[in-house]
Amino acid sequence: MTVDRREYILAGLDLRGGGLEIGGGYNPVAAKDTYRVDHLDHADQAGLIAKYDAQGIDTSRIQHVDYVWSGQSYRELVGEKRYDWIVASHVIEHVPDPIHFLNDCAAILAEDGVLSLAVPDKRVCFDYYRPPTGLARLVDAFVRGDTRTTVGAVVEHHLYAAAADGVIAWDDAFAHEAPRFVHTVEQVRWLYEQMVHDRNAVAQSQDVHAWAFTPQSFRLVVEDLFQLGLIPLRERAWHDTQGYEFFVQLARDGSGPDVDRATLARTALSA
């Protein structure tokens, strides 16, 4: 029997308490008619419906958006409210500065609150040919205070984007052809030149995967960021890849990975 992905995301959360979903879009994990949950997104409900209607996507599950984010800190946006749980599905790979994102989430979590993430596994989606994101790029984005996706990230996203059997995400349990590149080098060169000469072109290319992870590479960088004192959250639980995504929960009282850093690093490199 196939397990609903929401069971992995919501497992172990205090669902009697108040929650926040970030970037639920057209496919929210936590609906308001089931949970005590607020929603934070880049547009209000009407804006999201218009956006996804234009793409031919079912908009029937889009929730009322309590907080429309326009670049401010989450604490500034929600005020004194603190959440027992926060869920963010397929969000962290898009943000310009994941360290800032994790700290933003921590700032509005209750002291014993939990941040639950669903993250695409680069090995079974269009990021297949990209190297896993390492610590250096994450720290550099944080030190620079990046608020926009870089030209390099947009170029890497498009140049290495791949599909297998005509789809951009697949379940590795099923046979599929070797992934094939979606874009030509010439197309990406044109995009690069557009972005270099017109910074607005970069803004129009924001909805990309700025970062690519495997479960072990993600667990490693999160632990390293915690040990370096750059984030206050640590791994509380994780679940290996199901379909094309894996699941990680972070909390202030997380005990960290159940293996040492060297083992985690070796598995991250060999994946």
Phi, psi and omega in degrees: 000133180286131179274132175299128182304333180296334178295324178289320184289321186265355183303130174079358179279151176278084186286356172284338179274177181278139181234169177225132171250129180256127175066038180293331177054227182272355184227064185294150175278318187241107180274149183294334181281357180242326186233160171277090190218139169261160178235136178238130181208176184277353178212162177283178185301316180297320179295319178294319179298316179297318181298311186277334171302318182295338179262005179073025182262141178299123183253012188293338183261001179297130185268162169298132181264118181281327183227120176264116184275131179226030175111346181283167177292153178297324180295320177296325184286316186263352179072224185277357183293140176232145189248143177285335178205148175229134174241142178216107182259120179056050179244312191298331180287348181263334190287146182294333185220091183299328179295315177299319179300313181296321178291323176299316179295316180300325183293337181247009173273144169299162185304324179255021181285165185231134172258121183247123185243138166250128188229133178293140177271117185302339184284345184227032175211188186296350175277008189315314186271001181274145174289146176299143179295130179259177185298321188302311183295322179295314180294318180299318179299322180291314181296321177288338184073041183302132175241356177226147177298139183282159176302318181300320179294320179295317179296314181298317179305311185282321185293325183257000180302134186223161176223148177237129183054032176081004179239154185263359173212138186214161177268121185294348180287344182252148180295143176206162178289164174299133181303142180244144179297142182273323184246153175275160176299322181298320178296319182286326176299317178298317179298317179300314181296323177298316182290324180293323184268345181217104184296337176296332178295329176293316180299327180282353182246028187286333187277067180231168169278103178287339185223151180227135186223153159256166179305315184287324179294323179292315180299323180294311183292325178296316178296318179296319178297322177294313182296329178281355180078019182270340175222151180266357185258145181226158182302129177254322179199160175207160176223132184297171187304129171237121186069251181233022182216155174237171191226133180223135174246137182237146179203162178296328181262017177298145183268355179089177180300153181271013175227160180286164185299322182295317178295317179297319179295319180295317180291328177293321181287328186271349184294000000 
